[in-house]
Amino acid sequence: MLVYALIFKAKDEQGNKMFTLADKKALMEKSDPDVVARVANEIMKSKTTEEQLGN
């Protein structure tokens, strides 16, 4: 599910997680599904810091 991508991968500028499993219901029921899909897809296709450094 795309919501899980947001929960487990979305981080703020300081590297802190933006969501927890407690946010799952709100993300699934109260968020625009197109926005969730767009953001989750961008997160999943972006490289991690380790991948960028070649580790």
N, C-alpha and C positions, 0 to 999 in steps of 0.2 A: 504494500500500500504506500502511496505517496506521502501520506501523513506521517508514516514512520520515518521516511527520509528526512522530513522536517524535524521531527522530534530528536532523532539521533545525530543529525549532521549540522543543523542550523546553529551558528555561533555568532555572537556579537563581535564588535571590534576588538575587545579584550580577550576573545577566545572562550568566553563563557557560553554554555548552552543556553539557547533562547527558549526552549520548550522542554517539558518533562512529559512523562506518560500521563500525568494528571491533566495535561492540556489536550489529550487525544480527542475526547468527546467534543470539546468546543471547536477544535480544528475540523472535525468531521461534520459537525452539524451547523455551525454558525459561520464558517468561512466560505468564501466564494470558491467553488471547486476548480474553476479555471485558474484562479490565482495560486491556489495550493499546487496544482499540477505544474504550472509554469515555474514557480520557485523551486519545487522539488526536483524538477528536471534539470534546472540550472545547477543546483547543488550536486546532483549525482554525476553530471558530466564534467564538473570542475575538478582539477587535480588537487591532491592533498599537498601539503608542504613537503612531505617526504618524497612524493613523486616528482615534485618540481626540483628538488635537490638531487634526485637520482639515487636515493637510498632505498 
